[in-house]
Each structure stands twice: as C-alpha cells, then as structure tokens.
Amino acid sequence: MDARNDPTLRVTLLPRDTNKYGTIFGGIIMSHIDLAGAIEARKSCGPHNFVTVAMDKVVFHKPVFVGDVVSFYTKTLKIGRTSVTTKVVVEAMRADDQRRVRVTEAEVVFVAVGKNWKPVPVKARR
Ligand SMILES: CC(C)(COP(=O)(O)OP(=O)(O)OC[C@H]1O[C@@H](n2cnc3c(N)ncnc32)[C@H](O)[C@@H]1OP(=O)(O)O)[C@@H](O)C(=O)NCCC(=O)NCCS
C-alpha cells in the first residue's frame, strides 16, 4: 500500500488527458483507480467477473500533471459475501524533480457477478 511496495498499476499521462486548466482530468484518474481496484479484488478473491458497484471517499488532494509517473497502490479492506472493498492510494512522481506526492485516494467496492449478472459468493484467496 505504501510507496515501499510495488504499485498495482503505474502509468504516465498525456496531453490528451488534460482538462482546460492543463492538469489531468479527474475522470482519467478515476478510471485508473477503478482498474487498480479490480486487479486488487482479483488478487484477493480470484478471477471472478468483478463489476464496480460503488466508488466512495474519492479525494483529490493535489493535481496530476502531464509527464508525472502515477502509481496506484491498493489493499483489500473487506471481503463480504459477494463484494470486495478496496482502498486505492495514488501517488505522482513529478517529472521535474522526481518528488513523490500523494494526489488521490478512494475506496472502491466490487461485486462478483456470474451468468445473468447475479452476484456470486467470493472467498479470500490469501
Ligand atoms: C453490482 C450489482 C449486480 C449488485 O446488484 P444488487 O442487486 O445491489 O446486489 P445485492 O443487493 O445482492 O448486493 C450485492 C453486494 O453488493 C453490495 N452493494 C450493493 N450496493 C452497494 C453500494 N451502493 N455500496 C457498497 N456495496 C454495495 C452489497 O452490500 C452486497 O455485498 P455482500 O454480498 O458482500 O454483502 C448491480 O448493482 C449492478 O449491476 N450494478 C452496475 C454495475 C456496473 O455496471 N458497473 C460498471 C459501472 S458503469
């Protein structure tokens, strides 16, 4: 979860991902949070078809700039009957001085669905 561990996802972002202020559009960061959380859910409970049911407590602490290397650290907070709650912390390494800054965090809840899109039970893998 912290910067000493491997991130679940690491990306750098392009000018096409910016808003009118020239910083990265929050929706782009949220889509990567969604992906990182889904990877975490599979790591914790195996290869189910996980769909996102809720994104909670999304906080954008600092802006992300083009060229930053953006790392998504994850952990599993709770495994329910059919759902997995994950925490995603996003850290940017600034392109100019390599400084690491916590930019965003969120909790994302996934539900495992089977055929007919019905929730199916999950269990911890580790
Ligand atoms: C995910 C989905 C199948 C769940 O259906 P549902 O009828 O709410 O299912 P249930 O009531 O049986 O709840 C299933 C689990 O989801 C959890 N859940 C449901 N709504 C939730 C919410 N708003 N926040 C957190 N967890 C929620 C329940 O607590 C339950 O967890 P548990 O089994 O671990 O106790 C349905 O909401 C859905 O299809 N949502 C759209 C998913 C999607 O398309 N995501 C992509 C975003 S566009």
The ligand as a Tripos MOL2 file, in Angstrom:
@<TRIPOS>MOLECULE
LIG
   48    50     1     0     0
SMALL
NO_CHARGES

@<TRIPOS>ATOM
      1 C1        -23.4060   -4.9590   -8.8810 C.3       1 LIG1
      2 C2        -24.8590   -5.3550   -8.9420 C.3       1 LIG1
      3 C3        -25.0170   -6.6370   -9.7870 C.3       1 LIG1
      4 C4        -25.3260   -5.6300   -7.4960 C.3       1 LIG1
      5 O1        -26.6750   -5.8690   -7.5520 O.3       1 LIG1
      6 P1        -27.5440   -5.7640   -6.2030 P.3       1 LIG1
      7 O2        -28.9370   -6.0780   -6.5860 O.co2     1 LIG1
      8 O3        -27.2500   -4.4930   -5.4820 O.co2     1 LIG1
      9 O4        -26.9680   -6.9920   -5.3870 O.3       1 LIG1
     10 P2        -27.1180   -7.2590   -3.8420 P.3       1 LIG1
     11 O5        -28.1450   -6.3910   -3.1860 O.co2     1 LIG1
     12 O6        -27.2310   -8.7550   -3.7260 O.co2     1 LIG1
     13 O7        -25.6950   -6.8040   -3.2620 O.3       1 LIG1
     14 C5        -24.5220   -7.4690   -3.6460 C.3       1 LIG1
     15 C6        -23.3750   -6.9210   -2.8730 C.3       1 LIG1
     16 O8        -23.1420   -5.5790   -3.2890 O.3       1 LIG1
     17 C7        -23.0740   -4.7180   -2.1570 C.3       1 LIG1
     18 N1        -23.5890   -3.4160   -2.5480 N.ar      1 LIG1
     19 C8        -24.7100   -3.1500   -3.2280 C.ar      1 LIG1
     20 N2        -24.8390   -1.8230   -3.3900 N.ar      1 LIG1
     21 C9        -23.7750   -1.2520   -2.7810 C.ar      1 LIG1
     22 C10       -23.3550    0.0870   -2.6020 C.ar      1 LIG1
     23 N3        -24.0550    1.1010   -3.0650 N.pl3     1 LIG1
     24 N4        -22.2100    0.3050   -1.9340 N.ar      1 LIG1
     25 C11       -21.4860   -0.7180   -1.4530 C.ar      1 LIG1
     26 N5        -21.8210   -2.0230   -1.6060 N.ar      1 LIG1
     27 C12       -22.9770   -2.2640   -2.2530 C.ar      1 LIG1
     28 C13       -23.9740   -5.3940   -1.1270 C.3       1 LIG1
     29 O9        -23.6690   -4.9570    0.1820 O.3       1 LIG1
     30 C14       -23.6180   -6.8560   -1.3520 C.3       1 LIG1
     31 O10       -22.3900   -7.1600   -0.7240 O.3       1 LIG1
     32 P3        -22.1540   -8.5560    0.0930 P.3       1 LIG1
     33 O11       -22.7380   -9.6620   -0.7290 O.co2     1 LIG1
     34 O12       -20.6610   -8.6880    0.2030 O.co2     1 LIG1
     35 O13       -22.8250   -8.3870    1.3980 O.co2     1 LIG1
     36 C15       -25.7490   -4.2190   -9.5560 C.3       1 LIG1
     37 O14       -25.8230   -3.1300   -8.6300 O.3       1 LIG1
     38 C16       -25.2150   -3.7180  -10.8640 C.2       1 LIG1
     39 O15       -25.3340   -4.4050  -11.8900 O.2       1 LIG1
     40 N6        -24.6080   -2.5080  -10.8800 N.am      1 LIG1
     41 C17       -23.9710   -1.9940  -12.0890 C.3       1 LIG1
     42 C18       -22.5070   -2.4400  -12.1470 C.3       1 LIG1
     43 C19       -21.7990   -1.8180  -13.3050 C.2       1 LIG1
     44 O16       -22.2630   -1.8520  -14.4240 O.2       1 LIG1
     45 N7        -20.6390   -1.2420  -13.0270 N.am      1 LIG1
     46 C20       -19.8560   -0.5660  -14.0240 C.3       1 LIG1
     47 C21       -20.0380    0.9090  -13.8590 C.3       1 LIG1
     48 S1        -20.7690    1.6080  -15.2980 S.3       1 LIG1
@<TRIPOS>BOND
     1     1     2 1
     2     2     3 1
     3     2     4 1
     4     2    36 1
     5     4     5 1
     6     5     6 1
     7     6     7 2
     8     6     8 1
     9     6     9 1
    10     9    10 1
    11    10    11 2
    12    10    12 1
    13    10    13 1
    14    13    14 1
    15    14    15 1
    16    15    16 1
    17    15    30 1
    18    16    17 1
    19    17    18 1
    20    17    28 1
    21    18    19 ar
    22    18    27 ar
    23    19    20 ar
    24    20    21 ar
    25    21    22 ar
    26    21    27 ar
    27    22    23 1
    28    22    24 ar
    29    24    25 ar
    30    25    26 ar
    31    26    27 ar
    32    28    29 1
    33    28    30 1
    34    30    31 1
    35    31    32 1
    36    32    33 2
    37    32    34 1
    38    32    35 1
    39    36    37 1
    40    36    38 1
    41    38    39 2
    42    38    40 1
    43    40    41 1
    44    41    42 1
    45    42    43 1
    46    43    44 2
    47    43    45 1
    48    45    46 1
    49    46    47 1
    50    47    48 1
@<TRIPOS>SUBSTRUCTURE
     1 LIG1         1 GROUP 0 **** ****
